Amino acid sequence: MNVTLNLVGITDSLGDEAWSGALLRTLGGLLPPDADMSIMDIENFPYYIPYLDKVASSSDMCEVRASIRDSDAVLIVTPQENNGLPNTLRNAVRWLSQRLERSCLLRKPVFICSFSTGDDGGVDAQMQLSRMLSSFSTEIGPQHHLALRHIDDIVAEGVITNADVAVAIRDALARFVQEIFAYQEKQRCASLPERDNDRRVRAADRGAID
């Protein structure tokens, strides 16, 4: 049976003039055929305040968190602003990663692609985001990162014009998808002994009742 992974794509801005949205949509198009990506619009998230979280838990943010929780993985595209994350993306991560024991990002595979118009590829923003997510036990492997330099030279009208870069991105995403499948299989195998034990306990309970 063919299985298609469901990824959620997040970036700071989806505007027509934004590099971020164009790059995120481009990455979605480079995913292997056994993975689909839906894009989440985070620009209208309210500013995160802990007391507001209690109120928002009964509104739209519940649906937002549920969509992340129900996904197989998250793909995040981030530019670098002032040597760090854009405020919009930082705010969204706070909304999605709070309540550690019930966080929708808990043990969720995450792929990060940073970019800049300069030489560094936005690595400072990437490192900040990795640190934020790692504290919430998300699954970010050493190969789950991309840093794209001189974005204005490799993307034009929403298309990656550099063939070598396009191949590198496609290969990185293919590895990520395969690692998600392997991770899910590992989780299933790990849960088998627990399910067997539950069945033995239920059987013992039925015997005691009989």
Residue frames as a rotation matrix with the C-alpha (Angstrom) as fourth column:
MET 1
0.575 0.818 0.000 0.00
0.818 -0.575 0.000 0.00
0.000 0.000 -1.000 0.00
ASN 2
-0.293 -0.670 0.682 1.37
0.632 -0.671 -0.387 3.39
0.717 0.318 0.620 -1.01
VAL 3
0.374 0.321 -0.870 1.63
0.890 -0.387 0.240 5.89
-0.259 -0.865 -0.430 1.83
THR 4
0.093 -0.302 0.949 1.86
0.506 -0.806 -0.307 9.64
0.858 0.508 0.078 1.30
LEU 5
-0.424 -0.331 -0.843 3.42
0.901 -0.246 -0.357 11.77
-0.089 -0.911 0.403 4.01
ASN 6
0.611 0.660 0.437 1.66
0.627 -0.740 0.242 14.96
0.483 0.126 -0.866 5.05
LEU 7
-0.474 -0.810 -0.345 4.04
0.879 -0.414 -0.236 17.87
0.049 -0.415 0.908 5.66
VAL 8
0.767 0.612 -0.192 3.16
0.625 -0.780 0.014 21.36
-0.141 -0.131 -0.981 6.86
GLY 9
-0.183 -0.838 0.515 5.19
0.868 -0.384 -0.316 24.24
0.462 0.389 0.797 5.45
ILE 10
0.735 0.351 -0.579 5.82
0.624 -0.685 0.376 27.38
-0.265 -0.638 -0.723 7.51
THR 11
-0.354 -0.853 0.384 7.60
0.870 -0.451 -0.199 30.62
0.343 0.264 0.902 6.74
ASP 12
-0.647 0.009 -0.762 7.52
0.536 -0.706 -0.463 34.22
-0.543 -0.708 0.452 7.89
SER 13
-0.202 0.567 -0.799 5.70
-0.487 -0.765 -0.420 35.71
-0.849 0.304 0.431 4.89
LEU 14
-0.217 0.224 0.950 3.69
0.665 0.747 -0.024 34.37
-0.715 0.626 -0.311 1.97
GLY 15
0.430 0.403 -0.808 3.40
-0.161 -0.847 -0.507 37.69
-0.889 0.348 -0.299 0.15
ASP 16
0.931 0.014 0.364 3.95
0.343 0.295 -0.891 37.80
-0.120 0.955 0.270 -3.60
GLU 17
0.673 -0.701 0.236 7.05
-0.388 -0.606 -0.694 39.92
0.630 0.376 -0.680 -3.15
ALA 18
0.510 -0.461 0.727 8.56
-0.782 0.104 0.614 37.81
-0.358 -0.882 -0.308 -0.37
TRP 19
-0.328 -0.714 -0.619 11.47
-0.813 0.547 -0.200 35.46
0.481 0.437 -0.760 -1.01
SER 20
-0.725 -0.035 0.688 10.21
-0.565 0.603 -0.564 33.27
-0.395 -0.797 -0.456 1.82
GLY 21
0.235 0.927 0.291 6.88
-0.454 0.370 -0.811 32.31
-0.860 0.059 0.508 0.30
ALA 22
0.582 -0.069 -0.810 8.36
-0.801 0.123 -0.586 31.75
0.141 0.990 0.016 -3.14
LEU 23
-0.486 -0.854 -0.184 11.09
-0.774 0.519 -0.362 29.52
0.404 -0.033 -0.914 -1.72
LEU 24
-0.538 0.349 0.767 8.66
-0.490 0.612 -0.621 27.52
-0.686 -0.710 -0.158 0.44
ARG 25
0.586 0.804 -0.098 6.38
-0.518 0.278 -0.809 26.86
-0.623 0.525 0.579 -2.52
THR 26
0.297 -0.576 -0.761 9.42
-0.858 0.188 -0.478 25.89
0.419 0.795 -0.439 -4.60
LEU 27
-0.736 -0.576 0.355 10.57
-0.676 0.635 -0.373 23.40
-0.011 -0.515 -0.857 -1.96
GLY 28
-0.039 0.817 0.575 7.08
-0.477 0.490 -0.729 21.92
-0.878 -0.303 0.371 -1.90
GLY 29
0.758 0.335 -0.560 7.37
-0.634 0.176 -0.753 21.30
-0.153 0.926 0.346 -5.62
LEU 30
-0.052 -0.878 -0.475 10.70
-0.802 0.320 -0.505 19.51
0.596 0.355 -0.721 -5.14
LEU 31
-0.127 0.074 0.989 9.38
-0.814 0.562 -0.146 16.98
-0.567 -0.824 -0.011 -2.63
PRO 32
-0.979 -0.197 -0.051 9.36
-0.194 0.830 0.522 13.34
-0.061 0.521 -0.851 -3.76
PRO 33
-0.481 0.851 -0.212 6.03
-0.401 0.002 0.916 11.92
0.780 0.525 0.341 -4.99
ASP 34
-0.082 0.466 -0.881 5.35
0.646 0.698 0.309 10.16
0.759 -0.544 -0.358 -1.67
ALA 35
-0.491 -0.045 -0.870 5.10
0.782 -0.464 -0.417 13.48
-0.385 -0.885 0.263 0.21
ASP 36
0.130 0.581 0.804 2.64
0.689 -0.635 0.348 16.38
0.713 0.509 -0.483 0.01
MET 37
-0.754 -0.405 -0.518 2.88
0.655 -0.536 -0.533 19.76
-0.061 -0.741 0.669 1.70
SER 38
0.469 0.830 0.300 0.19
0.759 -0.553 0.344 22.17
0.451 0.066 -0.890 2.86
ILE 39
-0.567 -0.709 0.420 1.23
0.448 -0.693 -0.565 25.72
0.691 -0.132 0.710 3.73
MET 40
0.224 0.583 -0.781 0.29
0.974 -0.145 0.171 27.37
-0.014 -0.799 -0.601 7.01
ASP 41
0.067 -0.103 0.992 -0.22
0.291 -0.949 -0.118 31.14
0.954 0.296 -0.034 7.08
ILE 42
-0.012 -0.173 -0.985 1.28
0.990 0.133 -0.035 32.46
0.137 -0.976 0.169 10.33
GLU 43
-0.690 -0.410 0.596 1.23
0.428 -0.896 -0.121 36.19
0.584 0.172 0.793 9.59
ASN 44
-0.060 0.760 0.647 -2.03
-0.409 -0.610 0.679 36.77
0.910 -0.224 0.348 11.46
PHE 45
0.041 0.001 -0.999 -1.10
0.771 0.636 0.032 34.85
0.636 -0.772 0.025 14.59
PRO 46
0.892 0.226 0.391 -1.69
-0.064 -0.793 0.606 37.08
0.447 -0.565 -0.693 17.64
TYR 47
-0.080 -0.944 0.321 1.37
-0.623 -0.204 -0.755 38.08
0.778 -0.261 -0.572 19.61
TYR 48
0.119 0.128 -0.985 2.15
0.402 0.900 0.166 35.24
0.908 -0.416 0.055 22.01
ILE 49
-0.378 -0.137 0.915 1.35
-0.783 -0.481 -0.395 36.06
0.494 -0.866 0.075 25.65
PRO 50
-0.963 -0.094 -0.252 0.98
0.014 0.918 -0.397 33.15
0.268 -0.385 -0.883 28.12
TYR 51
-0.614 0.789 0.009 -2.37
-0.036 -0.017 -0.999 34.30
-0.788 -0.614 0.039 29.53
LEU 52
-0.067 0.576 -0.815 -3.70
-0.936 -0.320 -0.149 34.78
-0.347 0.752 0.560 25.97
ASP 53
-0.786 -0.287 -0.548 -2.79
-0.487 0.832 0.264 31.16
0.381 0.474 -0.794 25.25
LYS 54
-0.859 0.498 0.121 -5.47
0.233 0.590 -0.773 30.02
-0.456 -0.635 -0.623 27.70
VAL 55
-0.013 0.873 -0.487 -8.09
-0.374 -0.456 -0.808 32.06
-0.927 0.171 0.332 25.87
ALA 56
-0.087 -0.094 -0.992 -6.87
-0.992 -0.081 0.095 31.08
-0.090 0.992 -0.086 22.41
SER 57
-0.909 -0.300 0.288 -6.92
-0.305 0.952 0.028 27.40
-0.283 -0.063 -0.957 23.30
SER 58
-0.250 0.894 0.373 -10.64
0.408 0.446 -0.796 27.39
-0.878 -0.047 -0.477 22.60
SER 59
0.562 0.433 -0.704 -10.34
-0.373 -0.627 -0.684 29.25
-0.738 0.647 -0.191 19.29
ASP 60
0.874 -0.137 -0.466 -8.40
-0.451 0.132 -0.883 29.12
0.182 0.982 0.054 16.04
MET 61
-0.061 -0.992 0.106 -5.08
-0.982 0.041 -0.183 28.21
0.177 -0.115 -0.977 17.65
CYS 62
0.033 0.140 0.990 -6.48
-0.461 0.881 -0.109 24.81
-0.887 -0.452 0.093 18.60
GLU 63
0.919 0.338 0.201 -7.06
0.032 0.446 -0.894 24.10
-0.392 0.829 0.400 14.92
VAL 64
0.583 -0.781 -0.222 -3.58
-0.712 -0.360 -0.603 25.38
0.391 0.510 -0.766 14.06
ARG 65
-0.263 -0.708 0.656 -1.93
-0.922 0.385 0.046 23.13
-0.285 -0.592 -0.754 16.62
ALA 66
0.362 0.476 0.802 -4.08
-0.229 0.879 -0.418 20.18
-0.904 -0.032 0.427 15.54
SER 67
0.966 -0.006 -0.258 -2.94
-0.256 0.103 -0.961 20.53
0.032 0.995 0.098 11.93
ILE 68
0.052 -0.999 -0.003 0.70
-0.911 -0.047 -0.410 20.35
0.410 0.024 -0.912 13.08
ARG 69
-0.235 -0.107 0.966 -0.01
-0.752 0.649 -0.111 17.45
-0.616 -0.753 -0.233 15.43
ASP 70
0.619 0.596 0.511 -1.74
-0.136 0.722 -0.678 15.49
-0.773 0.351 0.528 12.67
SER 71
0.726 -0.404 -0.557 1.08
-0.655 -0.160 -0.738 16.06
0.209 0.901 -0.381 10.18
ASP 72
0.855 -0.486 -0.181 4.03
0.491 0.871 -0.022 13.74
0.169 -0.070 0.983 9.64
ALA 73
-0.192 -0.952 -0.236 6.64
0.958 -0.234 0.165 16.51
-0.212 -0.194 0.958 9.62
VAL 74
0.798 0.367 -0.477 7.19
0.314 -0.930 -0.190 20.26
-0.514 0.002 -0.858 9.37
LEU 75
-0.028 -0.780 0.625 9.23
0.989 -0.113 -0.096 22.17
0.146 0.616 0.774 6.80
ILE 76
0.675 0.215 -0.706 10.32
0.466 -0.866 0.182 25.66
-0.572 -0.452 -0.685 7.86
VAL 77
0.084 -0.617 0.783 11.82
0.867 -0.341 -0.362 28.31
0.490 0.709 0.506 5.58
THR 78
0.714 0.138 -0.687 13.39
0.565 -0.693 0.447 31.31
-0.414 -0.707 -0.573 7.29
PRO 79
0.483 -0.610 0.628 15.26
0.251 -0.591 -0.767 34.39
0.839 0.528 -0.132 6.18
GLN 80
-0.146 -0.570 -0.808 17.75
0.987 -0.029 -0.159 36.07
0.067 -0.821 0.567 8.48
GLU 81
0.487 0.332 0.808 16.82
0.272 -0.936 0.222 39.42
0.830 0.112 -0.546 9.99
ASN 82
0.476 -0.379 0.794 19.18
-0.751 -0.645 0.142 41.32
0.458 -0.664 -0.591 12.29
ASN 83
-0.552 -0.814 -0.182 21.33
-0.662 0.560 -0.499 38.20
0.508 -0.155 -0.848 12.69
GLY 84
-0.853 0.280 0.440 18.37
-0.175 0.641 -0.747 36.12
-0.491 -0.715 -0.498 13.83
LEU 85
-0.586 0.720 0.373 14.82
0.801 0.586 0.127 34.93
-0.127 0.373 -0.919 13.25
PRO 86
-0.646 0.515 0.563 12.08
-0.084 -0.781 0.619 37.19
0.758 0.353 0.548 11.91
ASN 87
-0.815 0.348 0.463 9.65
-0.548 -0.201 -0.812 38.16
-0.190 -0.916 0.355 14.68
THR 88
0.143 0.933 -0.330 6.71
-0.978 0.184 0.096 36.61
0.150 0.309 0.939 12.81
LEU 89
0.187 -0.142 -0.972 8.37
-0.244 0.952 -0.186 33.19
0.952 0.272 0.143 12.76
ARG 90
-0.856 -0.517 -0.027 9.63
-0.063 0.156 -0.986 33.45
0.514 -0.842 -0.166 16.33
ASN 91
-0.505 0.754 0.421 6.10
-0.842 -0.321 -0.434 34.25
-0.192 -0.574 0.796 17.49
ALA 92
0.378 0.668 -0.641 4.65
-0.797 0.588 0.142 31.29
0.472 0.456 0.755 15.58
VAL 93
-0.270 -0.561 -0.782 7.18
-0.009 0.814 -0.581 28.88
0.963 -0.150 -0.225 17.09
ARG 94
-0.928 -0.028 0.373 6.20
-0.363 -0.172 -0.916 30.09
0.090 -0.985 0.149 20.57
TRP 95
-0.016 0.997 0.079 2.54
-0.994 -0.008 -0.107 29.38
-0.106 -0.080 0.991 19.83
LEU 96
0.488 0.250 -0.836 3.27
-0.579 0.810 -0.096 25.94
0.653 0.531 0.540 18.41
SER 97
-0.190 -0.734 -0.652 5.81
0.056 0.655 -0.754 24.78
0.980 -0.180 -0.083 20.97
GLN 98
-0.462 0.045 0.886 4.25
-0.826 -0.385 -0.412 25.75
0.323 -0.922 0.215 24.29
ARG 99
0.497 0.625 0.603 2.84
-0.828 0.549 0.113 23.21
-0.260 -0.555 0.790 26.75
LEU 100
-0.405 -0.862 -0.305 5.74
-0.914 0.385 0.128 20.80
0.006 0.331 -0.944 26.38
GLU 101
-0.698 0.107 0.708 3.88
-0.183 0.930 -0.320 17.72
-0.693 -0.353 -0.629 27.56
ARG 102
0.224 0.835 0.502 1.20
0.518 0.335 -0.787 18.35
-0.826 0.436 -0.358 24.91
SER 103
-0.159 -0.347 -0.924 3.18
-0.483 -0.789 0.380 20.38
-0.861 0.507 -0.042 22.37
CYS 104
0.859 0.509 0.054 2.15
-0.175 0.391 -0.904 19.73
-0.481 0.767 0.425 18.78
LEU 105
0.519 -0.753 -0.404 5.87
-0.717 -0.126 -0.685 19.79
0.465 0.646 -0.606 17.93
LEU 106
0.250 -0.437 0.864 6.79
-0.772 0.449 0.450 17.11
-0.584 -0.780 -0.225 20.43
ARG 107
-0.283 -0.535 0.796 9.04
0.040 0.823 0.567 14.59
-0.958 0.193 -0.212 18.65
LYS 108
0.812 0.580 0.071 7.96
0.142 -0.078 -0.987 16.02
-0.567 0.811 -0.146 15.30
PRO 109
-0.082 -0.851 0.518 10.51
0.905 0.154 0.397 15.72
-0.418 0.501 0.758 12.44
VAL 110
0.771 0.276 -0.574 11.48
0.113 -0.946 -0.304 19.21
-0.627 0.170 -0.760 11.25
PHE 111
0.046 -0.729 0.683 13.42
0.998 0.062 -0.002 20.35
-0.040 0.682 0.730 8.19
ILE 112
0.528 0.057 -0.847 14.88
0.286 -0.952 0.114 23.87
-0.800 -0.302 -0.519 8.25
CYS 113
0.067 -0.502 0.862 15.89
0.982 -0.118 -0.145 25.88
0.175 0.857 0.485 5.18
SER 114
0.395 -0.023 -0.918 17.43
0.379 -0.907 0.186 29.28
-0.837 -0.421 -0.350 5.85
PHE 115
0.231 -0.328 0.916 18.48
0.953 -0.113 -0.281 31.80
0.196 0.938 0.286 3.25
SER 116
0.324 -0.134 -0.937 20.01
0.299 -0.925 0.235 35.22
-0.898 -0.356 -0.260 2.78
THR 117
0.995 -0.030 0.091 21.13
0.074 -0.367 -0.927 37.52
0.061 0.930 -0.363 0.00
GLY 118
0.447 -0.885 0.132 24.65
-0.894 -0.436 0.107 37.43
-0.038 -0.166 -0.985 1.46
ASP 119
-0.204 -0.723 -0.660 27.35
-0.700 0.579 -0.419 34.83
0.685 0.376 -0.624 1.94
ASP 120
-0.792 -0.256 0.554 26.19
-0.607 0.435 -0.665 33.17
-0.070 -0.863 -0.500 5.17
GLY 121
-0.644 0.576 -0.504 22.90
0.009 0.664 0.747 31.66
0.765 0.477 -0.433 4.00
GLY 122
0.168 0.779 0.604 21.10
-0.661 -0.366 0.656 32.76
0.732 -0.510 0.453 7.16
VAL 123
-0.193 -0.297 -0.935 22.92
0.286 0.895 -0.343 30.32
0.938 -0.334 -0.088 9.45
ASP 124
-0.968 -0.131 0.213 22.40
-0.148 -0.387 -0.910 32.51
0.202 -0.913 0.355 12.52
ALA 125
-0.172 0.979 0.112 18.62
-0.981 -0.180 0.067 32.35
0.086 -0.099 0.991 12.05
GLN 126
0.264 0.219 -0.940 18.89
-0.363 0.925 0.113 28.62
0.894 0.311 0.323 11.43
MET 127
-0.633 -0.578 -0.515 20.87
0.273 0.455 -0.848 28.06
0.724 -0.677 -0.130 14.63
GLN 128
-0.820 0.397 0.413 18.41
-0.573 -0.540 -0.617 30.14
-0.021 -0.742 0.670 16.68
LEU 129
0.172 0.943 -0.284 15.49
-0.935 0.248 0.255 28.17
0.311 0.222 0.924 15.31
SER 130
0.019 -0.245 -0.969 17.24
-0.054 0.968 -0.246 24.84
0.998 0.057 0.005 15.92
ARG 131
-0.918 -0.393 -0.054 17.90
0.051 0.020 -0.999 25.79
0.394 -0.919 0.002 19.53
MET 132
-0.482 0.815 0.321 14.28
-0.873 -0.417 -0.252 26.81
-0.072 -0.402 0.913 20.08
LEU 133
0.379 0.707 -0.598 12.94
-0.772 0.597 0.216 23.60
0.510 0.379 0.772 18.59
SER 134
-0.275 -0.556 -0.784 15.44
-0.029 0.820 -0.571 21.25
0.961 -0.134 -0.242 20.23
SER 135
-0.915 -0.041 0.401 14.27
-0.390 -0.169 -0.905 22.36
0.105 -0.985 0.139 23.65
PHE 136
0.007 0.982 0.191 10.85
-0.925 0.079 -0.372 20.99
-0.380 -0.174 0.908 22.73
SER 137
-0.305 -0.249 0.919 12.20
-0.192 0.961 0.197 17.57
-0.933 -0.117 -0.341 21.69
THR 138
0.759 0.469 -0.452 11.56
-0.527 0.032 -0.849 17.97
-0.384 0.883 0.271 17.99
GLU 139
0.436 -0.576 0.692 13.43
0.500 0.794 0.346 15.60
-0.748 0.195 0.634 15.70
ILE 140
0.881 -0.260 -0.395 16.05
-0.461 -0.656 -0.597 17.62
-0.104 0.709 -0.698 13.77
GLY 141
0.695 -0.647 0.314 18.76
0.594 0.762 0.256 15.38
-0.404 0.009 0.915 12.37
PRO 142
-0.102 -0.853 -0.512 22.15
0.214 -0.522 0.826 16.65
-0.971 -0.025 0.236 11.19
GLN 143
-0.846 -0.215 0.489 21.03
0.496 0.023 0.868 16.42
-0.198 0.976 0.087 7.57
HIS 144
0.093 0.989 0.119 17.76
0.995 -0.086 -0.056 18.29
-0.045 0.124 -0.991 8.11
HIS 145
0.305 -0.063 -0.950 19.22
0.230 -0.964 0.137 21.70
-0.924 -0.260 -0.280 7.32
LEU 146
0.167 -0.337 0.927 19.82
0.970 -0.112 -0.216 23.80
0.176 0.935 0.308 4.22
ALA 147
0.204 -0.143 -0.968 21.44
0.318 -0.926 0.204 27.22
-0.926 -0.349 -0.144 4.04
LEU 148
0.363 0.038 0.931 21.00
0.932 0.006 -0.363 29.00
-0.020 0.999 -0.033 0.71
ARG 149
-0.296 -0.574 -0.763 23.34
0.452 -0.788 0.418 31.88
-0.842 -0.221 0.493 -0.08
HIS 150
-0.859 -0.120 -0.498 22.67
-0.285 -0.695 0.660 34.69
-0.425 0.709 0.563 -2.54
ILE 151
-0.300 0.839 0.454 19.00
0.489 0.544 -0.682 33.81
-0.819 0.018 -0.574 -2.85
ASP 152
0.430 0.492 -0.757 18.51
-0.306 -0.710 -0.634 36.60
-0.850 0.504 -0.155 -5.39
ASP 153
-0.322 -0.631 -0.706 20.89
-0.911 0.004 0.412 34.79
-0.257 0.776 -0.576 -7.75
ILE 154
-0.989 -0.138 0.052 19.27
-0.126 0.973 0.195 31.35
-0.077 0.186 -0.979 -7.55
VAL 155
-0.333 0.937 0.102 15.51
0.785 0.336 -0.520 32.08
-0.522 -0.093 -0.848 -7.42
ALA 156
-0.943 0.118 -0.310 13.60
-0.256 -0.852 0.456 34.05
-0.210 0.510 0.834 -10.02
GLU 157
-0.303 0.927 -0.220 9.80
-0.882 -0.186 0.432 34.32
0.360 0.326 0.874 -10.23
GLY 158
0.410 0.517 0.751 9.38
-0.844 0.528 0.098 31.46
-0.346 -0.674 0.653 -7.79
VAL 159
0.977 -0.129 -0.167 11.68
0.029 0.866 -0.500 29.10
0.209 0.484 0.850 -9.69
ILE 160
0.457 -0.887 0.062 15.17
-0.070 0.033 0.997 27.91
-0.886 -0.460 -0.047 -8.73
THR 161
0.890 -0.090 -0.447 17.28
-0.455 -0.242 -0.857 28.85
-0.031 0.966 -0.256 -11.72
ASN 162
-0.170 -0.985 0.009 20.48
-0.984 0.169 -0.057 27.16
0.055 -0.018 -0.998 -10.56
ALA 163
0.446 0.402 -0.800 20.27
-0.512 0.848 0.141 23.49
0.734 0.346 0.584 -11.60
ASP 164
-0.448 -0.701 -0.556 22.91
0.116 0.570 -0.813 22.35
0.887 -0.429 -0.174 -9.09
VAL 165
-0.862 0.193 0.470 21.06
-0.507 -0.377 -0.775 23.99
0.027 -0.906 0.422 -6.21
ALA 166
0.144 0.980 -0.137 17.76
-0.973 0.165 0.163 22.44
0.182 0.110 0.977 -7.33
VAL 167
0.226 -0.143 -0.964 19.35
-0.149 0.973 -0.179 18.96
0.963 0.184 0.198 -7.38
ALA 168
-0.800 -0.591 -0.103 20.89
0.041 0.118 -0.992 19.50
0.598 -0.798 -0.070 -3.92
ILE 169
-0.566 0.674 0.475 17.53
-0.819 -0.389 -0.423 20.59
-0.100 -0.628 0.772 -2.49
ARG 170
0.375 0.746 -0.550 15.67
-0.795 0.564 0.224 17.70
0.477 0.353 0.805 -4.11
ASP 171
-0.106 -0.508 -0.855 18.20
0.066 0.854 -0.516 15.20
0.992 -0.111 -0.057 -2.74
ALA 172
-0.931 -0.258 0.257 18.08
-0.204 -0.214 -0.955 16.71
0.302 -0.942 0.147 0.76
LEU 173
-0.221 0.935 0.277 14.28
-0.971 -0.184 -0.151 16.57
-0.090 -0.303 0.949 0.83
ALA 174
0.373 0.313 -0.873 14.27
-0.508 0.856 0.090 12.99
0.776 0.410 0.479 -0.47
ARG 175
-0.571 -0.635 -0.521 16.61
0.157 0.538 -0.828 11.95
0.806 -0.554 -0.207 2.37
PHE 176
-0.825 0.309 0.473 14.40
-0.565 -0.463 -0.683 13.75
0.008 -0.831 0.557 4.85
VAL 177
0.187 0.963 -0.196 11.29
-0.957 0.223 0.185 11.94
0.222 0.153 0.963 3.62
GLN 178
0.186 -0.174 -0.967 13.01
-0.119 0.973 -0.198 8.57
0.975 0.152 0.160 3.78
GLU 179
-0.852 -0.518 -0.075 14.17
0.042 0.075 -0.996 9.30
0.522 -0.852 -0.042 7.32
ILE 180
-0.416 0.792 0.448 10.58
-0.909 -0.351 -0.224 10.13
-0.020 -0.500 0.866 8.30
PHE 181
0.470 0.574 -0.671 9.43
-0.614 0.759 0.219 6.75
0.634 0.309 0.709 7.01
ALA 182
-0.211 -0.647 -0.732 12.26
0.203 0.704 -0.681 5.06
0.956 -0.292 -0.018 8.94
TYR 183
-0.895 -0.092 0.436 11.43
-0.357 -0.438 -0.825 7.06
0.267 -0.894 0.359 12.06
GLN 184
0.000 0.984 0.180 7.76
-0.992 -0.022 0.122 6.11
0.124 -0.179 0.976 11.88
GLU 185
0.416 0.094 -0.905 8.63
-0.234 0.972 -0.007 2.44
0.879 0.215 0.426 11.42
LYS 186
-0.650 -0.713 -0.263 10.92
0.150 0.219 -0.964 2.63
0.745 -0.666 -0.036 14.44
GLN 187
-0.673 0.479 0.563 8.09
-0.738 -0.489 -0.465 4.18
0.053 -0.729 0.683 16.48
ARG 188
0.379 0.854 -0.356 5.70
-0.818 0.489 0.304 1.44
0.433 0.176 0.884 15.39
CYS 189
0.098 -0.425 -0.900 8.17
0.111 0.903 -0.414 -1.30
0.989 -0.059 0.136 16.33
ALA 190
-0.862 -0.469 0.190 8.81
-0.093 -0.222 -0.971 0.34
0.497 -0.855 0.148 19.70
SER 191
-0.359 0.810 0.464 5.09
-0.932 -0.336 -0.136 0.38
0.046 -0.481 0.875 20.45
LEU 192
0.044 0.407 -0.912 4.59
-0.447 0.824 0.346 -3.34
0.893 0.393 0.218 19.76
PRO 193
-0.669 -0.312 -0.675 5.87
0.388 0.628 -0.675 -4.62
0.635 -0.713 -0.299 23.14
GLU 194
-0.929 0.354 0.110 3.69
-0.314 -0.595 -0.739 -2.05
-0.196 -0.721 0.664 24.93
ARG 195
-0.117 0.931 -0.345 0.61
-0.952 -0.007 0.305 -3.13
0.282 0.364 0.888 22.96
ASP 196
-0.148 0.004 -0.989 1.41
-0.058 0.998 0.012 -6.81
0.987 0.059 -0.147 23.67
ASN 197
-0.927 -0.233 -0.293 1.73
0.276 0.104 -0.955 -6.05
0.253 -0.967 -0.032 27.36
ASP 198
-0.643 0.759 0.100 -1.59
-0.750 -0.598 -0.282 -4.21
-0.154 -0.257 0.954 27.30
ARG 199
0.059 0.679 -0.732 -3.24
-0.697 0.553 0.457 -7.23
0.715 0.483 0.506 25.71
ARG 200
-0.457 -0.297 -0.838 -1.75
0.296 0.838 -0.458 -9.54
0.839 -0.458 -0.295 28.38
VAL 201
-0.993 0.109 0.041 -2.99
-0.083 -0.421 -0.903 -7.24
-0.081 -0.901 0.427 31.13
ARG 202
-0.301 0.943 -0.139 -6.48
-0.952 -0.288 0.106 -7.13
0.060 0.164 0.985 29.64
ALA 203
0.004 0.258 -0.966 -6.48
-0.320 0.916 0.243 -10.92
0.948 0.308 0.086 29.24
ALA 204
-0.782 -0.351 -0.515 -5.39
0.362 0.417 -0.834 -11.34
0.508 -0.838 -0.199 32.87
ASP 205
-0.829 0.532 0.171 -8.12
-0.525 -0.635 -0.567 -8.97
-0.193 -0.560 0.806 33.97
ARG 206
-0.009 0.865 -0.502 -10.72
-0.875 0.236 0.423 -10.95
0.484 0.443 0.755 32.07
GLY 207
-0.253 -0.171 -0.952 -9.42
0.115 0.972 -0.206 -14.16
0.961 -0.161 -0.226 33.68
ALA 208
-0.984 -0.137 -0.112 -9.69
0.131 -0.138 -0.982 -12.61
0.119 -0.981 0.154 37.14
ILE 209
-0.506 0.861 0.048 -13.23
-0.857 -0.496 -0.140 -11.52
-0.097 -0.111 0.989 36.42
ASP 210
0.089 0.524 -0.847 -14.21
-0.578 0.720 0.384 -14.94
0.811 0.455 0.367 35.12
